[in-house]
Amino acid sequence: MKYVVFVLLAAIVISLGTGLFYLRREDADSPKMLRALEIRVGLSLVLILFLVASYYLGWIVPPTQ
């Protein structure tokens, strides 16, 4: 379970770095930079949906005090 979250977070950070690379190397309106942004937003959405679904399915529980 936590490996899926770590992999998604790593993919989001890699996509962020790719977007920064294309921002610095090419024009700010580059289609490659836009694609990196689309991938990052998509991965973030998948991560949020996965965490919400995991909570409702009982795979994760909030910490108790």
PyMOL Python script that loads the backbone (N, CA, C, O; Angstrom):
from pymol import cmd

cmd.read_pdbstr("""\
ATOM      1  N   MET A   1       0.817  -1.182   0.000  1.00  0.00           N
ATOM      2  CA  MET A   1       0.000   0.000   0.000  1.00  0.00           C
ATOM      3  C   MET A   1       0.870   1.258   0.000  1.00  0.00           C
ATOM      4  O   MET A   1       0.718   2.126  -0.860  1.00  0.00           O
ATOM      5  N   LYS A   2       1.779   1.349   0.967  1.00  0.00           N
ATOM      6  CA  LYS A   2       2.573   2.568   1.049  1.00  0.00           C
ATOM      7  C   LYS A   2       3.551   2.672  -0.116  1.00  0.00           C
ATOM      8  O   LYS A   2       3.987   3.768  -0.468  1.00  0.00           O
ATOM      9  N   TYR A   3       3.897   1.526  -0.716  1.00  0.00           N
ATOM     10  CA  TYR A   3       4.790   1.581  -1.874  1.00  0.00           C
ATOM     11  C   TYR A   3       4.107   2.245  -3.064  1.00  0.00           C
ATOM     12  O   TYR A   3       4.752   2.948  -3.842  1.00  0.00           O
ATOM     13  N   VAL A   4       2.818   2.027  -3.202  1.00  0.00           N
ATOM     14  CA  VAL A   4       2.060   2.677  -4.283  1.00  0.00           C
ATOM     15  C   VAL A   4       2.087   4.187  -4.091  1.00  0.00           C
ATOM     16  O   VAL A   4       2.278   4.937  -5.049  1.00  0.00           O
ATOM     17  N   VAL A   5       1.896   4.631  -2.857  1.00  0.00           N
ATOM     18  CA  VAL A   5       1.913   6.065  -2.561  1.00  0.00           C
ATOM     19  C   VAL A   5       3.299   6.638  -2.825  1.00  0.00           C
ATOM     20  O   VAL A   5       3.418   7.716  -3.408  1.00  0.00           O
ATOM     21  N   PHE A   6       4.345   5.938  -2.407  1.00  0.00           N
ATOM     22  CA  PHE A   6       5.703   6.418  -2.645  1.00  0.00           C
ATOM     23  C   PHE A   6       6.035   6.487  -4.138  1.00  0.00           C
ATOM     24  O   PHE A   6       6.687   7.428  -4.590  1.00  0.00           O
ATOM     25  N   VAL A   7       5.590   5.503  -4.886  1.00  0.00           N
ATOM     26  CA  VAL A   7       5.841   5.503  -6.334  1.00  0.00           C
ATOM     27  C   VAL A   7       5.111   6.667  -6.997  1.00  0.00           C
ATOM     28  O   VAL A   7       5.676   7.344  -7.856  1.00  0.00           O
ATOM     29  N   LEU A   8       3.864   6.904  -6.607  1.00  0.00           N
ATOM     30  CA  LEU A   8       3.117   8.027  -7.178  1.00  0.00           C
ATOM     31  C   LEU A   8       3.753   9.358  -6.801  1.00  0.00           C
ATOM     32  O   LEU A   8       3.853  10.252  -7.641  1.00  0.00           O
ATOM     33  N   LEU A   9       4.183   9.503  -5.560  1.00  0.00           N
ATOM     34  CA  LEU A   9       4.852  10.740  -5.152  1.00  0.00           C
ATOM     35  C   LEU A   9       6.161  10.943  -5.907  1.00  0.00           C
ATOM     36  O   LEU A   9       6.480  12.062  -6.307  1.00  0.00           O
ATOM     37  N   ALA A  10       6.911   9.877  -6.103  1.00  0.00           N
ATOM     38  CA  ALA A  10       8.157   9.980  -6.865  1.00  0.00           C
ATOM     39  C   ALA A  10       7.878  10.368  -8.314  1.00  0.00           C
ATOM     40  O   ALA A  10       8.607  11.177  -8.889  1.00  0.00           O
ATOM     41  N   ALA A  11       6.836   9.804  -8.905  1.00  0.00           N
ATOM     42  CA  ALA A  11       6.481  10.148 -10.281  1.00  0.00           C
ATOM     43  C   ALA A  11       6.050  11.607 -10.381  1.00  0.00           C
ATOM     44  O   ALA A  11       6.345  12.271 -11.374  1.00  0.00           O
ATOM     45  N   ILE A  12       5.357  12.110  -9.364  1.00  0.00           N
ATOM     46  CA  ILE A  12       4.941  13.513  -9.360  1.00  0.00           C
ATOM     47  C   ILE A  12       6.165  14.424  -9.288  1.00  0.00           C
ATOM     48  O   ILE A  12       6.233  15.428  -9.998  1.00  0.00           O
ATOM     49  N   VAL A  13       7.124  14.083  -8.442  1.00  0.00           N
ATOM     50  CA  VAL A  13       8.336  14.896  -8.310  1.00  0.00           C
ATOM     51  C   VAL A  13       9.158  14.839  -9.600  1.00  0.00           C
ATOM     52  O   VAL A  13       9.715  15.854 -10.016  1.00  0.00           O
ATOM     53  N   ILE A  14       9.239  13.682 -10.230  1.00  0.00           N
ATOM     54  CA  ILE A  14       9.965  13.563 -11.496  1.00  0.00           C
ATOM     55  C   ILE A  14       9.296  14.400 -12.578  1.00  0.00           C
ATOM     56  O   ILE A  14       9.976  15.056 -13.366  1.00  0.00           O
ATOM     57  N   SER A  15       7.974  14.382 -12.620  1.00  0.00           N
ATOM     58  CA  SER A  15       7.254  15.198 -13.582  1.00  0.00           C
ATOM     59  C   SER A  15       7.467  16.685 -13.314  1.00  0.00           C
ATOM     60  O   SER A  15       7.575  17.479 -14.247  1.00  0.00           O
ATOM     61  N   LEU A  16       7.525  17.056 -12.045  1.00  0.00           N
ATOM     62  CA  LEU A  16       7.806  18.444 -11.680  1.00  0.00           C
ATOM     63  C   LEU A  16       9.196  18.851 -12.169  1.00  0.00           C
ATOM     64  O   LEU A  16       9.368  19.941 -12.714  1.00  0.00           O
ATOM     65  N   GLY A  17      10.177  17.985 -11.977  1.00  0.00           N
ATOM     66  CA  GLY A  17      11.529  18.264 -12.455  1.00  0.00           C
ATOM     67  C   GLY A  17      11.611  18.348 -13.970  1.00  0.00           C
ATOM     68  O   GLY A  17      12.346  19.169 -14.518  1.00  0.00           O
ATOM     69  N   THR A  18      10.857  17.499 -14.636  1.00  0.00           N
ATOM     70  CA  THR A  18      10.832  17.535 -16.105  1.00  0.00           C
ATOM     71  C   THR A  18      10.246  18.847 -16.604  1.00  0.00           C
ATOM     72  O   THR A  18      10.759  19.449 -17.548  1.00  0.00           O
ATOM     73  N   GLY A  19       9.158  19.287 -15.959  1.00  0.00           N
ATOM     74  CA  GLY A  19       8.567  20.572 -16.334  1.00  0.00           C
ATOM     75  C   GLY A  19       9.530  21.719 -16.103  1.00  0.00           C
ATOM     76  O   GLY A  19       9.615  22.631 -16.925  1.00  0.00           O
ATOM     77  N   LEU A  20      10.258  21.687 -14.992  1.00  0.00           N
ATOM     78  CA  LEU A  20      11.245  22.727 -14.713  1.00  0.00           C
ATOM     79  C   LEU A  20      12.361  22.707 -15.746  1.00  0.00           C
ATOM     80  O   LEU A  20      12.825  23.760 -16.184  1.00  0.00           O
ATOM     81  N   PHE A  21      12.793  21.514 -16.136  1.00  0.00           N
ATOM     82  CA  PHE A  21      13.835  21.393 -17.153  1.00  0.00           C
ATOM     83  C   PHE A  21      13.399  22.030 -18.468  1.00  0.00           C
ATOM     84  O   PHE A  21      14.155  22.786 -19.077  1.00  0.00           O
ATOM     85  N   TYR A  22      12.172  21.721 -18.906  1.00  0.00           N
ATOM     86  CA  TYR A  22      11.693  22.289 -20.167  1.00  0.00           C
ATOM     87  C   TYR A  22      11.394  23.777 -20.046  1.00  0.00           C
ATOM     88  O   TYR A  22      11.476  24.503 -21.037  1.00  0.00           O
ATOM     89  N   LEU A  23      11.048  24.244 -18.853  1.00  0.00           N
ATOM     90  CA  LEU A  23      10.838  25.672 -18.646  1.00  0.00           C
ATOM     91  C   LEU A  23      12.155  26.428 -18.784  1.00  0.00           C
ATOM     92  O   LEU A  23      12.203  27.496 -19.393  1.00  0.00           O
ATOM     93  N   ARG A  24      13.212  25.874 -18.223  1.00  0.00           N
ATOM     94  CA  ARG A  24      14.514  26.546 -18.281  1.00  0.00           C
ATOM     95  C   ARG A  24      15.169  26.415 -19.658  1.00  0.00           C
ATOM     96  O   ARG A  24      15.892  27.309 -20.097  1.00  0.00           O
ATOM     97  N   ARG A  25      14.910  25.299 -20.331  1.00  0.00           N
ATOM     98  CA  ARG A  25      15.612  25.038 -21.591  1.00  0.00           C
ATOM     99  C   ARG A  25      14.892  25.621 -22.802  1.00  0.00           C
ATOM    100  O   ARG A  25      15.534  26.117 -23.728  1.00  0.00           O
ATOM    101  N   GLU A  26      13.579  25.564 -22.798  1.00  0.00           N
ATOM    102  CA  GLU A  26      12.811  26.011 -23.961  1.00  0.00           C
ATOM    103  C   GLU A  26      11.905  27.167 -23.567  1.00  0.00           C
ATOM    104  O   GLU A  26      12.008  27.717 -22.471  1.00  0.00           O
ATOM    105  N   ASP A  27      11.034  27.515 -24.469  1.00  0.00           N
ATOM    106  CA  ASP A  27      10.079  28.588 -24.224  1.00  0.00           C
ATOM    107  C   ASP A  27       9.064  28.155 -23.170  1.00  0.00           C
ATOM    108  O   ASP A  27       8.798  26.964 -23.010  1.00  0.00           O
ATOM    109  N   ALA A  28       8.502  29.116 -22.459  1.00  0.00           N
ATOM    110  CA  ALA A  28       7.535  28.810 -21.405  1.00  0.00           C
ATOM    111  C   ALA A  28       6.252  28.211 -21.976  1.00  0.00           C
ATOM    112  O   ALA A  28       5.510  27.549 -21.250  1.00  0.00           O
ATOM    113  N   ASP A  29       5.980  28.429 -23.251  1.00  0.00           N
ATOM    114  CA  ASP A  29       4.784  27.879 -23.893  1.00  0.00           C
ATOM    115  C   ASP A  29       5.068  26.573 -24.625  1.00  0.00           C
ATOM    116  O   ASP A  29       4.333  26.196 -25.538  1.00  0.00           O
ATOM    117  N   SER A  30       6.112  25.899 -24.235  1.00  0.00           N
ATOM    118  CA  SER A  30       6.517  24.662 -24.890  1.00  0.00           C
ATOM    119  C   SER A  30       5.472  23.564 -24.689  1.00  0.00           C
ATOM    120  O   SER A  30       4.951  23.412 -23.584  1.00  0.00           O
ATOM    121  N   PRO A  31       5.156  22.796 -25.734  1.00  0.00           N
ATOM    122  CA  PRO A  31       4.215  21.682 -25.562  1.00  0.00           C
ATOM    123  C   PRO A  31       4.767  20.592 -24.638  1.00  0.00           C
ATOM    124  O   PRO A  31       3.997  19.868 -24.007  1.00  0.00           O
ATOM    125  N   LYS A  32       6.070  20.473 -24.556  1.00  0.00           N
ATOM    126  CA  LYS A  32       6.664  19.479 -23.659  1.00  0.00           C
ATOM    127  C   LYS A  32       6.425  19.866 -22.202  1.00  0.00           C
ATOM    128  O   LYS A  32       6.153  19.008 -21.363  1.00  0.00           O
ATOM    129  N   MET A  33       6.528  21.155 -21.907  1.00  0.00           N
ATOM    130  CA  MET A  33       6.279  21.606 -20.546  1.00  0.00           C
ATOM    131  C   MET A  33       4.802  21.436 -20.193  1.00  0.00           C
ATOM    132  O   MET A  33       4.467  21.054 -19.072  1.00  0.00           O
ATOM    133  N   LEU A  34       3.929  21.720 -21.145  1.00  0.00           N
ATOM    134  CA  LEU A  34       2.501  21.533 -20.920  1.00  0.00           C
ATOM    135  C   LEU A  34       2.179  20.069 -20.672  1.00  0.00           C
ATOM    136  O   LEU A  34       1.347  19.752 -19.822  1.00  0.00           O
ATOM    137  N   ARG A  35       2.819  19.185 -21.395  1.00  0.00           N
ATOM    138  CA  ARG A  35       2.604  17.748 -21.203  1.00  0.00           C
ATOM    139  C   ARG A  35       3.071  17.306 -19.810  1.00  0.00           C
ATOM    140  O   ARG A  35       2.412  16.493 -19.161  1.00  0.00           O
ATOM    141  N   ALA A  36       4.195  17.838 -19.361  1.00  0.00           N
ATOM    142  CA  ALA A  36       4.689  17.509 -18.022  1.00  0.00           C
ATOM    143  C   ALA A  36       3.696  17.993 -16.964  1.00  0.00           C
ATOM    144  O   ALA A  36       3.476  17.307 -15.966  1.00  0.00           O
ATOM    145  N   LEU A  37       3.100  19.159 -17.170  1.00  0.00           N
ATOM    146  CA  LEU A  37       2.096  19.673 -16.246  1.00  0.00           C
ATOM    147  C   LEU A  37       0.856  18.782 -16.249  1.00  0.00           C
ATOM    148  O   LEU A  37       0.302  18.492 -15.189  1.00  0.00           O
ATOM    149  N   GLU A  38       0.421  18.351 -17.417  1.00  0.00           N
ATOM    150  CA  GLU A  38      -0.747  17.464 -17.507  1.00  0.00           C
ATOM    151  C   GLU A  38      -0.491  16.149 -16.774  1.00  0.00           C
ATOM    152  O   GLU A  38      -1.362  15.646 -16.064  1.00  0.00           O
ATOM    153  N   ILE A  39       0.691  15.604 -16.950  1.00  0.00           N
ATOM    154  CA  ILE A  39       1.027  14.344 -16.284  1.00  0.00           C
ATOM    155  C   ILE A  39       1.048  14.534 -14.778  1.00  0.00           C
ATOM    156  O   ILE A  39       0.545  13.689 -14.038  1.00  0.00           O
ATOM    157  N   ARG A  40       1.630  15.646 -14.315  1.00  0.00           N
ATOM    158  CA  ARG A  40       1.707  15.894 -12.874  1.00  0.00           C
ATOM    159  C   ARG A  40       0.323  16.072 -12.260  1.00  0.00           C
ATOM    160  O   ARG A  40       0.050  15.543 -11.183  1.00  0.00           O
ATOM    161  N   VAL A  41      -0.540  16.802 -12.925  1.00  0.00           N
ATOM    162  CA  VAL A  41      -1.899  16.989 -12.424  1.00  0.00           C
ATOM    163  C   VAL A  41      -2.649  15.656 -12.428  1.00  0.00           C
ATOM    164  O   VAL A  41      -3.376  15.354 -11.482  1.00  0.00           O
ATOM    165  N   GLY A  42      -2.481  14.867 -13.469  1.00  0.00           N
ATOM    166  CA  GLY A  42      -3.130  13.559 -13.534  1.00  0.00           C
ATOM    167  C   GLY A  42      -2.658  12.617 -12.442  1.00  0.00           C
ATOM    168  O   GLY A  42      -3.466  11.929 -11.819  1.00  0.00           O
ATOM    169  N   LEU A  43      -1.354  12.584 -12.209  1.00  0.00           N
ATOM    170  CA  LEU A  43      -0.817  11.726 -11.151  1.00  0.00           C
ATOM    171  C   LEU A  43      -1.288  12.187  -9.771  1.00  0.00           C
ATOM    172  O   LEU A  43      -1.578  11.363  -8.903  1.00  0.00           O
ATOM    173  N   SER A  44      -1.364  13.493  -9.572  1.00  0.00           N
ATOM    174  CA  SER A  44      -1.855  14.010  -8.294  1.00  0.00           C
ATOM    175  C   SER A  44      -3.306  13.617  -8.074  1.00  0.00           C
ATOM    176  O   SER A  44      -3.692  13.251  -6.964  1.00  0.00           O
ATOM    177  N   LEU A  45      -4.108  13.690  -9.124  1.00  0.00           N
ATOM    178  CA  LEU A  45      -5.510  13.291  -9.027  1.00  0.00           C
ATOM    179  C   LEU A  45      -5.634  11.799  -8.724  1.00  0.00           C
ATOM    180  O   LEU A  45      -6.459  11.400  -7.902  1.00  0.00           O
ATOM    181  N   VAL A  46      -4.826  10.982  -9.378  1.00  0.00           N
ATOM    182  CA  VAL A  46      -4.833   9.540  -9.117  1.00  0.00           C
ATOM    183  C   VAL A  46      -4.438   9.257  -7.673  1.00  0.00           C
ATOM    184  O   VAL A  46      -5.040   8.405  -7.020  1.00  0.00           O
ATOM    185  N   LEU A  47      -3.433   9.965  -7.172  1.00  0.00           N
ATOM    186  CA  LEU A  47      -2.998   9.770  -5.790  1.00  0.00           C
ATOM    187  C   LEU A  47      -4.106  10.132  -4.800  1.00  0.00           C
ATOM    188  O   LEU A  47      -4.352   9.390  -3.849  1.00  0.00           O
ATOM    189  N   ILE A  48      -4.767  11.252  -5.015  1.00  0.00           N
ATOM    190  CA  ILE A  48      -5.852  11.665  -4.119  1.00  0.00           C
ATOM    191  C   ILE A  48      -6.994  10.662  -4.164  1.00  0.00           C
ATOM    192  O   ILE A  48      -7.513  10.271  -3.118  1.00  0.00           O
ATOM    193  N   LEU A  49      -7.391  10.243  -5.352  1.00  0.00           N
ATOM    194  CA  LEU A  49      -8.474   9.271  -5.472  1.00  0.00           C
ATOM    195  C   LEU A  49      -8.099   7.932  -4.836  1.00  0.00           C
ATOM    196  O   LEU A  49      -8.941   7.280  -4.220  1.00  0.00           O
ATOM    197  N   PHE A  50      -6.854   7.529  -4.983  1.00  0.00           N
ATOM    198  CA  PHE A  50      -6.392   6.287  -4.372  1.00  0.00           C
ATOM    199  C   PHE A  50      -6.447   6.364  -2.852  1.00  0.00           C
ATOM    200  O   PHE A  50      -6.876   5.417  -2.194  1.00  0.00           O
ATOM    201  N   LEU A  51      -6.014   7.490  -2.296  1.00  0.00           N
ATOM    202  CA  LEU A  51      -6.041   7.646  -0.842  1.00  0.00           C
ATOM    203  C   LEU A  51      -7.472   7.691  -0.302  1.00  0.00           C
ATOM    204  O   LEU A  51      -7.759   7.101   0.739  1.00  0.00           O
ATOM    205  N   VAL A  52      -8.354   8.377  -0.994  1.00  0.00           N
ATOM    206  CA  VAL A  52      -9.753   8.438  -0.556  1.00  0.00           C
ATOM    207  C   VAL A  52     -10.396   7.054  -0.646  1.00  0.00           C
ATOM    208  O   VAL A  52     -11.092   6.628   0.277  1.00  0.00           O
ATOM    209  N   ALA A  53     -10.163   6.357  -1.752  1.00  0.00           N
ATOM    210  CA  ALA A  53     -10.722   5.010  -1.908  1.00  0.00           C
ATOM    211  C   ALA A  53     -10.146   4.060  -0.857  1.00  0.00           C
ATOM    212  O   ALA A  53     -10.865   3.213  -0.326  1.00  0.00           O
ATOM    213  N   SER A  54      -8.876   4.193  -0.560  1.00  0.00           N
ATOM    214  CA  SER A  54      -8.255   3.343   0.457  1.00  0.00           C
ATOM    215  C   SER A  54      -8.869   3.589   1.825  1.00  0.00           C
ATOM    216  O   SER A  54      -9.049   2.652   2.603  1.00  0.00           O
ATOM    217  N   TYR A  55      -9.187   4.824   2.121  1.00  0.00           N
ATOM    218  CA  TYR A  55      -9.815   5.142   3.397  1.00  0.00           C
ATOM    219  C   TYR A  55     -11.204   4.523   3.489  1.00  0.00           C
ATOM    220  O   TYR A  55     -11.556   3.913   4.499  1.00  0.00           O
ATOM    221  N   TYR A  56     -11.990   4.684   2.428  1.00  0.00           N
ATOM    222  CA  TYR A  56     -13.353   4.150   2.453  1.00  0.00           C
ATOM    223  C   TYR A  56     -13.398   2.622   2.412  1.00  0.00           C
ATOM    224  O   TYR A  56     -14.345   2.022   2.921  1.00  0.00           O
ATOM    225  N   LEU A  57     -12.407   1.998   1.826  1.00  0.00           N
ATOM    226  CA  LEU A  57     -12.351   0.537   1.798  1.00  0.00           C
ATOM    227  C   LEU A  57     -11.740  -0.049   3.069  1.00  0.00           C
ATOM    228  O   LEU A  57     -11.721  -1.267   3.252  1.00  0.00           O
ATOM    229  N   GLY A  58     -11.241   0.820   3.943  1.00  0.00           N
ATOM    230  CA  GLY A  58     -10.693   0.352   5.216  1.00  0.00           C
ATOM    231  C   GLY A  58      -9.244  -0.088   5.139  1.00  0.00           C
ATOM    232  O   GLY A  58      -8.736  -0.694   6.083  1.00  0.00           O
ATOM    233  N   TRP A  59      -8.572   0.201   4.043  1.00  0.00           N
ATOM    234  CA  TRP A  59      -7.176  -0.195   3.922  1.00  0.00           C
ATOM    235  C   TRP A  59      -6.276   0.677   4.778  1.00  0.00           C
ATOM    236  O   TRP A  59      -5.221   0.233   5.232  1.00  0.00           O
ATOM    237  N   ILE A  60      -6.694   1.930   5.002  1.00  0.00           N
ATOM    238  CA  ILE A  60      -5.950   2.830   5.882  1.00  0.00           C
ATOM    239  C   ILE A  60      -6.924   3.396   6.893  1.00  0.00           C
ATOM    240  O   ILE A  60      -8.111   3.559   6.608  1.00  0.00           O
ATOM    241  N   VAL A  61      -6.425   3.686   8.050  1.00  0.00           N
ATOM    242  CA  VAL A  61      -7.257   4.278   9.104  1.00  0.00           C
ATOM    243  C   VAL A  61      -6.528   5.494   9.659  1.00  0.00           C
ATOM    244  O   VAL A  61      -5.297   5.519   9.688  1.00  0.00           O
ATOM    245  N   PRO A  62      -7.273   6.498  10.099  1.00  0.00           N
ATOM    246  CA  PRO A  62      -6.614   7.668  10.688  1.00  0.00           C
ATOM    247  C   PRO A  62      -5.993   7.309  12.030  1.00  0.00           C
ATOM    248  O   PRO A  62      -6.491   6.422  12.724  1.00  0.00           O
ATOM    249  N   PRO A  63      -4.938   7.969  12.395  1.00  0.00           N
ATOM    250  CA  PRO A  63      -4.287   7.660  13.677  1.00  0.00           C
ATOM    251  C   PRO A  63      -5.199   8.038  14.854  1.00  0.00           C
ATOM    252  O   PRO A  63      -5.939   9.019  14.785  1.00  0.00           O
ATOM    253  N   THR A  64      -5.137   7.266  15.909  1.00  0.00           N
ATOM    254  CA  THR A  64      -5.912   7.557  17.102  1.00  0.00           C
ATOM    255  C   THR A  64      -4.953   7.960  18.223  1.00  0.00           C
ATOM    256  O   THR A  64      -3.784   7.574  18.236  1.00  0.00           O
ATOM    257  N   GLN A  65      -5.475   8.735  19.147  1.00  0.00           N
ATOM    258  CA  GLN A  65      -4.625   9.203  20.247  1.00  0.00           C
ATOM    259  C   GLN A  65      -4.933   8.460  21.511  1.00  0.00           C
ATOM    260  O   GLN A  65      -4.317   8.719  22.545  1.00  0.00           O
TER     261      GLN A  65
END
""", "prot")
cmd.dss("prot")
cmd.show_as("cartoon", "prot")
cmd.util.cbc("prot")
cmd.orient("prot")
